[in-house]
Amino acid sequence: MRLASTDLDRDVILFSYASQFTANELHIWLRQDGRYAFYIRDIVAHFKLPPLDDMLRHLCFTWESETGATTAWMDGQPSRTKIAAQGQSVHEPAIVMIGQDQDNLGGSFEAKQSFVGVQRDIHLWDRVLTADEIKSIAQGGARLGGDIINWDRGHFKAEGGVQFEPVLNYFDLASRQSFRSCM
């Protein structure tokens, strides 16, 4: 996912994946103290990453069920790998909320937990991406769409003040012959 925000004076949810088994199937939180919390079920791995600001950043988490190996990536750079939720699995079907926590499947929201900022290019795969794939996506090279969630093919519904805006992609511009850099 790519994201930017300066409204970070509280704990906010970035991504919420809830199933009929638990509302906390797969969550990504940004804590007020700057730590990212990656939840698989109710098991959490915390990561200290560079802070968000007005610049669009690429954020990625990898988790391998069998070993529990969990890594956070910011702008193509990996964190230290941690072990979390070894042997667990993520259930389907699910409801995904972007920037809003689900305290039960598809509902029970708290406005104070909502993310305020920009989020886009959200993908979810059923496998762990390689380091080269993550770095390429972060740099705008690969357009590798997720096989579970694919931002480019998604059908999203905006509620509660959420706005969809057209995005001018710098990486697409850079490939055009008429592109000129600003100096």
Secondary structure as UniProt FT lines:
FT   STRAND          2..4
FT   STRAND          12..19
FT   TURN            23..24
FT   STRAND          26..30
FT   TURN            32..33
FT   STRAND          35..40
FT   TURN            41..42
FT   STRAND          43..48
FT   STRAND          57..63
FT   TURN            65..67
FT   STRAND          69..74
FT   TURN            75..76
FT   STRAND          77..78
FT   STRAND          82..83
FT   TURN            86..87
FT   STRAND          94..98
FT   TURN            105..106
FT   HELIX           111..113
FT   STRAND          118..120
FT   STRAND          123..124
FT   HELIX           131..138
FT   TURN            139..140
FT   STRAND          149..150
FT   TURN            151..153
FT   TURN            160..161
FT   HELIX           170..174
FT   TURN            177..178
//
